[in-house]
Amino acid sequence: MRTQIEALFDHPPASYTEEHFTLFQQFKDALNRGEIRAAKPDPYALGGWRAEPWIKKGLLLGFRMGQIMDMSLDAHKQPFFDKSTYPPRAISAADNIRVVPGGSSIRDACYIARGVICMPPMFVNVGAYVDENTMIDSHALVGSCAQIGKHCHISAASQIGGVLEPVGALPVIIEDHVMIGGNSGVYEGTIVKHHAVLGTGAILNRSVPVYDIVRDEIYTATDDSPLIIPEGAIVVPGSRALSTEPAAKWKLSLQCAVIVKYRDAKTDARVTLEDLLR
């Protein structure tokens, strides 16, 4: 499948045939089953994850192949127009996924594991991978190709950034047992290692430095590596003063993130309360 997808992406035909659409459907089905994914764990890669560029080529191929079509259940009350290749993903009771009514949407070509809870309204984009027993809370967004681990909580109004291009770029990785606080944002290929906690309003991207006051270190992204949040870190929003003369005169500061501690038994007890809400 990889060879066929890459050939079709790199050498687009004048028109797409039934055989091409069958290939793309097989590609989506494999994504929906979690058999293929946009990034894979790799102990030899920096941060422990390796991007799979051919998956993004396949997802982009779907946008090329599809035509805008009317998918509305009621064109007057709730119009819905999208690419014919990306309808809402079909879910049945046998999937053991809770999708609560109220405006949520899960796009085709993404993996949603058993036990996932989707509170309205929320959105999961193409290529995403959401593992078992994770909760996606109200107004939370999971971007294209983002990888979410087991037993995570993506709190209300949080955003997990997506990436389709460049195809070789690593997507955002949220490993197992991570708590993402409300109104937080994780973008630009950031890796959040397992058991980490992001406090309300924390923003992580390639431009935001993270100050670890426990280990006396500063974490930033580089040209060759993403921002990586260590295992068990508790991250809260912070600010850092600017030292230039005008900035000092105006008492200006820039946004940053601060690791204030690492998870312990007390912290784990508080996070366990999230399980009780399920």
C-alpha positions as CSV (number, residue, x, y, z in Angstrom):
1,M,0.0,0.0,0.0
2,R,2.8,2.4,0.9
3,T,4.4,2.1,-2.6
4,Q,1.0,2.6,-4.3
5,I,0.1,5.6,-2.2
6,E,3.5,7.3,-2.8
7,A,3.4,6.6,-6.5
8,L,-0.1,8.1,-6.8
9,F,0.9,11.1,-4.8
10,D,4.1,11.8,-6.6
11,H,2.7,11.2,-10.1
12,P,-0.9,12.4,-10.1
13,P,-2.9,11.1,-13.1
14,A,-5.1,13.3,-15.3
15,S,-8.1,11.8,-13.6
16,Y,-8.6,9.3,-10.8
17,T,-10.0,5.9,-11.5
18,E,-12.2,3.5,-9.5
19,E,-9.0,1.6,-8.7
20,H,-7.5,4.7,-7.2
21,F,-10.6,5.3,-5.0
22,T,-10.5,1.7,-3.9
23,L,-6.9,2.1,-2.9
24,F,-7.7,5.3,-0.9
25,Q,-10.6,3.5,0.9
26,Q,-8.3,0.7,1.9
27,F,-5.8,3.3,3.2
28,K,-8.6,5.0,5.3
29,D,-9.8,1.7,6.6
30,A,-6.3,0.8,7.8
31,L,-6.1,4.2,9.5
32,N,-9.5,3.7,11.1
33,R,-8.4,0.3,12.5
34,G,-5.2,1.7,13.8
35,E,-3.0,-0.6,11.7
36,I,-1.1,2.4,10.2
37,R,-0.5,5.8,11.8
38,A,1.3,9.1,11.1
39,A,4.0,8.6,13.7
40,K,5.3,5.5,15.4
41,P,7.3,4.9,18.6
42,D,10.9,4.4,17.7
43,P,13.5,4.0,20.5
44,Y,16.3,5.0,18.2
45,A,14.7,8.4,17.2
46,L,15.1,11.6,19.1
47,G,12.2,11.9,21.5
48,G,11.2,8.3,20.9
49,W,9.0,8.9,17.9
50,R,9.4,8.7,14.1
51,A,7.2,10.4,11.5
52,E,5.7,8.3,8.7
53,P,5.6,10.8,5.7
54,W,3.8,8.4,3.4
55,I,0.7,8.5,5.7
56,K,0.5,12.3,5.2
57,K,0.9,11.9,1.5
58,G,-2.1,9.5,1.6
59,L,-4.2,12.0,3.6
60,L,-3.3,14.9,1.2
61,L,-4.1,12.6,-1.7
62,G,-7.7,12.4,-0.3
63,F,-8.1,16.1,-0.5
64,R,-6.9,16.0,-4.2
65,M,-9.2,13.2,-5.1
66,G,-12.4,14.4,-3.4
67,Q,-15.0,16.7,-4.7
68,I,-17.2,19.0,-2.6
69,M,-20.5,17.3,-1.9
70,D,-23.6,17.8,0.1
71,M,-23.6,15.6,3.2
72,S,-26.4,17.4,5.0
73,L,-29.0,15.5,6.9
74,D,-31.1,18.6,6.6
75,A,-29.8,21.1,4.1
76,H,-31.8,23.9,5.7
77,K,-31.4,23.2,9.4
78,Q,-27.8,22.0,9.4
79,P,-25.9,22.4,6.0
80,F,-22.8,20.2,5.7
81,F,-20.5,20.4,2.7
82,D,-17.1,18.7,2.6
83,K,-14.8,16.6,0.4
84,S,-16.5,13.4,-0.7
85,T,-13.4,11.5,0.4
86,Y,-13.7,12.6,4.0
87,P,-17.2,12.0,5.4
88,P,-17.8,11.6,9.1
89,R,-16.3,8.4,10.4
90,A,-18.8,5.5,10.8
91,I,-19.0,4.4,14.5
92,S,-21.2,1.6,15.9
93,A,-22.0,0.4,19.4
94,A,-19.5,-2.4,18.8
95,D,-16.7,0.1,18.7
96,N,-17.3,0.8,22.4
97,I,-16.7,4.6,21.9
98,R,-18.8,7.1,23.7
99,V,-19.8,10.0,21.5
100,V,-22.2,12.2,23.4
101,P,-24.7,14.2,21.2
102,G,-24.2,17.9,20.7
103,G,-22.1,18.9,17.8
104,S,-19.1,16.6,17.9
105,S,-17.3,15.4,14.7
106,I,-14.8,12.7,14.0
107,R,-13.5,12.7,10.4
108,D,-12.8,9.6,8.5
109,A,-9.3,8.2,8.3
110,C,-8.4,8.4,12.0
111,Y,-8.1,5.8,14.8
112,I,-10.4,6.0,17.8
113,A,-9.8,3.2,20.2
114,R,-12.2,1.4,22.5
115,G,-13.2,3.3,25.6
116,V,-12.6,6.8,24.2
117,I,-15.0,9.4,25.4
118,C,-16.0,12.4,23.2
119,M,-17.9,15.2,25.0
120,P,-19.7,17.7,22.8
121,P,-18.7,19.7,21.0
122,M,-15.3,18.3,20.0
123,F,-13.4,17.6,16.8
124,V,-10.9,14.9,15.6
125,N,-9.2,15.5,12.2
126,V,-7.9,13.1,9.6
127,G,-4.9,11.0,10.5
128,A,-5.2,11.4,14.2
129,Y,-4.7,8.4,16.6
130,V,-6.5,8.4,19.9
131,D,-5.7,5.4,22.1
132,E,-7.8,3.6,24.7
133,N,-9.8,5.2,27.5
134,T,-8.8,8.8,26.6
135,M,-11.3,11.6,27.2
136,I,-11.7,14.4,24.7
137,D,-13.6,17.1,26.5
138,S,-15.9,19.8,25.3
139,H,-14.5,22.3,22.7
140,A,-11.3,20.3,22.5
141,L,-9.7,19.9,19.1
142,V,-7.4,17.0,18.0
143,G,-5.5,18.1,14.9
144,S,-4.6,16.1,11.8
145,C,-2.1,13.3,12.5
146,A,-1.8,14.1,16.2
147,Q,-1.0,11.0,18.3
148,I,-2.8,10.7,21.7
149,G,-1.9,7.9,24.1
150,K,-3.9,5.8,26.5
151,H,-5.8,7.1,29.5
152,C,-5.2,10.8,28.6
153,H,-7.6,13.6,29.5
154,I,-7.8,16.4,26.9
155,S,-9.6,19.0,28.9
156,A,-12.2,21.5,27.7
157,A,-11.1,24.1,25.1
158,S,-7.7,22.5,24.7
159,Q,-6.1,22.3,21.2
160,I,-3.7,19.6,20.0
161,G,-2.1,21.0,16.9
162,G,-2.2,19.2,13.6
163,V,0.3,18.9,10.7
164,L,-0.1,17.6,7.2
165,E,2.7,19.5,5.5
166,P,5.6,19.2,5.3
167,V,4.9,15.5,5.1
168,G,8.1,14.6,7.0
169,A,7.3,16.8,10.0
170,L,6.6,15.0,13.3
171,P,3.1,15.6,14.5
172,V,2.2,16.5,18.1
173,I,2.7,13.4,20.4
174,I,0.8,13.1,23.7
175,E,2.0,9.9,25.4
176,D,0.0,7.7,27.8
177,H,-1.5,9.0,31.1
178,V,-1.1,12.7,30.2
179,M,-3.4,15.4,31.6
180,I,-3.9,18.4,29.4
181,G,-5.5,21.2,31.3
182,G,-8.3,23.4,30.0
183,N,-7.5,26.1,27.4
184,S,-4.1,24.6,26.9
185,G,-2.4,24.3,23.5
186,V,0.2,21.9,22.2
187,Y,1.6,22.6,18.7
188,E,4.4,22.2,16.1
189,G,5.5,18.6,16.8
190,T,5.9,19.0,20.6
191,I,6.3,15.6,22.4
192,V,4.7,15.4,25.9
193,K,6.1,12.3,27.6
194,H,3.9,10.0,29.6
195,H,2.4,11.0,33.0
196,A,3.0,14.7,32.4
197,V,0.5,17.3,33.4
198,L,-0.2,20.6,31.7
199,G,-1.8,23.2,33.9
200,T,-4.7,25.4,32.7
201,G,-3.7,27.7,29.9
202,A,-0.2,26.2,29.2
203,I,1.0,26.8,25.7
204,L,3.8,24.6,24.1
205,N,5.3,25.2,20.7
206,R,8.7,25.6,19.0
207,S,9.0,29.2,20.2
208,V,8.1,28.9,23.8
209,P,11.0,27.9,26.2
210,V,10.2,25.7,29.1
211,Y,12.0,26.4,32.4
212,D,12.5,23.4,34.6
213,I,13.1,24.9,38.1
214,V,13.3,21.4,39.6
215,R,16.2,20.2,37.5
216,D,17.7,23.7,36.6
217,E,17.3,23.1,32.8
218,I,15.7,24.9,29.9
219,Y,13.9,22.9,27.2
220,T,13.5,24.3,23.7
221,A,13.0,23.0,20.2
222,T,16.0,23.1,17.8
223,D,16.3,22.8,14.0
224,D,16.8,19.1,14.5
225,S,14.6,18.2,17.5
226,P,11.1,19.1,18.8
227,L,10.3,20.5,22.2
228,I,10.1,17.5,24.6
229,I,8.4,17.7,27.9
230,P,9.9,15.1,30.3
231,E,8.0,12.2,31.9
232,G,5.9,13.2,34.9
233,A,6.6,16.9,34.6
234,I,3.9,19.4,35.8
235,V,3.9,22.4,33.5
236,V,2.2,25.7,34.2
237,P,2.1,29.0,32.3
238,G,4.8,31.6,33.1
239,S,6.5,34.7,31.9
240,R,10.1,35.9,31.6
241,A,11.2,39.5,31.9
242,L,12.8,41.2,28.9
243,S,16.1,42.9,29.7
244,T,16.4,45.4,26.9
245,E,16.2,49.1,27.9
246,P,12.7,49.9,26.4
247,A,11.3,46.5,27.6
248,A,12.7,47.1,31.1
249,K,11.3,50.6,31.1
250,W,7.8,49.3,30.2
251,K,8.1,46.2,32.4
252,L,7.4,43.9,29.5
253,S,7.7,40.1,29.6
254,L,7.2,37.2,27.2
255,Q,5.2,34.0,27.6
256,C,7.0,30.9,28.7
257,A,6.2,27.6,30.5
258,V,7.5,26.4,33.8
259,I,8.0,22.9,35.2
260,V,7.2,23.5,38.9
261,K,7.4,19.9,40.1
262,Y,7.2,16.2,39.0
263,R,4.3,14.0,39.7
264,D,4.2,12.3,43.1
265,A,1.6,10.2,45.0
266,K,-0.4,13.4,45.9
267,T,-0.5,14.6,42.4
268,D,-1.5,11.2,41.1
269,A,-4.4,11.1,43.6
270,R,-5.7,14.4,42.3
271,V,-5.4,13.3,38.7
272,T,-7.2,10.1,39.6
273,L,-10.3,12.2,40.3
274,E,-10.6,12.6,36.5
275,D,-11.2,8.9,36.2
276,L,-14.1,9.1,38.6
277,L,-15.8,11.7,36.4
278,R,-15.9,9.1,33.5
